[in-house]
Amino acid sequence: MLNTNLKLNENLFNETVEQKAVRDGFGQALVELEKKNPDVVVLTADLSESTRVEGFAGKFPERFFEVGVAEQNMVAIAAGLAVSGKIPFASSYSVFSPGKNLETIRTTIAYNRANVKLAGHHSGILTGPDGATHQATEDLALMRTLPGMTIFSPATLSKPKR
């Protein structure tokens, strides 16, 4: 029996329920959020397909910013958009954000209490064929050191292999 205090979906362990990757849900949720709030904007560092933000980009190109391989710039732009009233979602692999741009996150987002949502994908060691250069084993620890950060770490359940 599930612990009802956790507010988990009652179909969590139902084998007939279709399972999807967390990043698929992330991309779909961004489209739904934008429909409800036109201040939502999305930024990515050359990973729109991998982080599933391409659907948002296709539907709302005027609110989508592809910054190229430039994670520091991505979060600085996101911070600027946030203090201007937008609600930016900055999406990259965790090894790059916060991995490469922790100082920029600290000084432009955390210290300014900017309303930026950072989405780090490929967290941990389950990166498949991308290998060790894309494994972020310290991303959660890094973000926990910054003031005012709230961390969510969703999980994808899969059936155990026998």
KAJO-V743601 format. One record per backbone hydrogen bond with DSSP energy under -1.0 kcal/mol. NH is the residue of the N-H (numbers start at 1). CO is the residue of the C=O. E is the energy in kcal/mol with one decimal. If there is no record, write none. Layout:
NH;CO;E, NH;CO;E
//
This chain:
6;3;-1.7, 12;9;-1.9, 14;11;-1.8, 17;14;-1.4, 25;21;-1.4, 26;22;-2.1, 27;23;-2.2, 28;24;-2.2, 29;25;-2.6, 30;26;-2.0, 31;27;-1.4, 32;28;-1.9, 33;29;-2.9, 34;30;-2.3, 35;31;-1.6, 36;32;-1.1, 37;33;-1.9, 40;37;-1.8, 41;87;-1.8, 42;63;-2.5, 43;89;-2.7, 44;65;-2.0, 45;91;-1.1, 51;47;-2.4, 52;49;-1.0, 53;48;-1.9, 54;48;-1.3, 57;53;-2.2, 58;54;-2.2, 59;55;-1.7, 60;56;-3.0, 63;60;-2.1, 64;61;-1.1, 65;42;-2.8, 67;44;-2.5, 70;68;-2.3, 74;70;-2.3, 75;71;-2.2, 76;72;-1.9, 77;73;-2.8, 78;74;-2.4, 79;75;-2.4, 80;76;-2.1, 81;77;-2.6, 82;78;-2.4, 83;79;-2.4, 85;82;-1.8, 86;81;-2.5, 87;39;-2.9, 89;41;-2.2, 90;117;-2.8, 91;43;-2.8, 92;119;-2.2, 94;121;-3.5, 96;93;-1.4, 97;93;-2.5, 99;94;-1.7, 100;96;-2.1, 105;101;-2.4, 106;102;-2.8, 107;103;-2.5, 108;104;-2.4, 109;105;-1.7, 110;105;-2.5, 111;106;-2.7, 113;110;-1.2, 114;109;-2.2, 116;114;-2.3, 117;88;-2.9, 119;90;-3.2, 121;92;-2.7, 124;136;-2.8, 127;125;-1.3, 130;127;-1.7, 131;128;-1.3, 134;131;-1.8, 135;132;-1.5, 142;138;-2.5, 143;139;-2.1, 144;140;-1.8, 145;142;-1.2, 146;143;-1.2, 149;146;-1.1
//
